Amino acid sequence: MDSKQTVLEAIIEEVATDLYNKWSSALPLEERNDVAFQAMSKNAQETTLFVIQTFMNKFNAAADELKDK
């Protein structure tokens, strides 16, 4: 982890890398090329960020709801 990188940023980067690796290993050999790998890398970053943000929003909303009870 870079000293300027937050823990959350490091987690997002690690999860995105894992997702990219999963997708790229599942790609048929004849479809593997630089363009496909670049697109998967970008999509893995965007998907990971979306999923983590959505999870955090739902988690915080549920915590607020429980706190109000």
C-alpha positions in Angstrom: 0.0 0.0 0.0 1.3 3.4 -1.0 1.8 5.7 2.1 -0.6 8.3 0.5 -3.2 5.7 -0.3 -6.1 5.2 2.2 -7.1 1.7 3.4 -10.3 1.9 1.4 -8.4 2.8 -1.8 -6.1 -0.1 -1.2 -9.0 -2.5 -0.7 -10.7 -1.2 -3.9 -7.5 -1.6 -5.9 -7.0 -5.2 -4.6 -10.6 -6.2 -5.2 -10.5 -4.7 -8.7 -7.3 -6.6 -9.5 -8.9 -9.8 -8.3 -12.0 -9.2 -10.4 -9.8 -8.4 -13.5 -7.8 -11.6 -12.9 -11.1 -13.6 -12.7 -12.5 -12.1 -15.9 -9.2 -12.3 -17.9 -8.7 -16.0 -17.0 -12.2 -16.8 -18.1 -11.8 -15.1 -21.5 -11.4 -17.6 -24.3 -7.8 -17.7 -25.7 -8.9 -16.4 -29.1 -10.4 -13.3 -27.6 -7.4 -12.3 -25.5 -5.8 -9.1 -26.8 -4.6 -5.8 -25.4 -7.9 -4.0 -26.2 -9.9 -6.7 -24.3 -7.5 -6.6 -21.4 -7.6 -2.8 -21.2 -11.4 -2.8 -21.3 -11.6 -5.4 -18.6 -9.2 -3.5 -16.4 -11.3 -0.3 -16.7 -14.5 -2.2 -16.1 -13.1 -4.0 -13.1 -12.1 -0.7 -11.5 -15.5 0.9 -12.2 -17.5 -2.2 -11.2 -15.5 -2.6 -7.9 -16.0 1.1 -7.0 -19.7 0.9 -7.8 -20.2 -2.3 -5.7 -18.3 -1.0 -2.7 -20.0 2.4 -2.8 -23.4 0.8 -3.1 -22.6 -1.6 -0.2 -21.4 1.3 2.0 -24.5 3.4 1.2 -26.8 0.5 2.1 -24.8 -0.5 5.1 -24.9 3.1 6.5 -28.6 3.4 5.7 -29.3 0.2 7.6 -27.1 1.4 10.5 -29.0 4.7 10.7 -32.3 2.9 10.7 -31.2 0.7 13.5 -29.9 3.7 15.4 -33.3 5.4 15.2 -35.1 2.5 16.8 
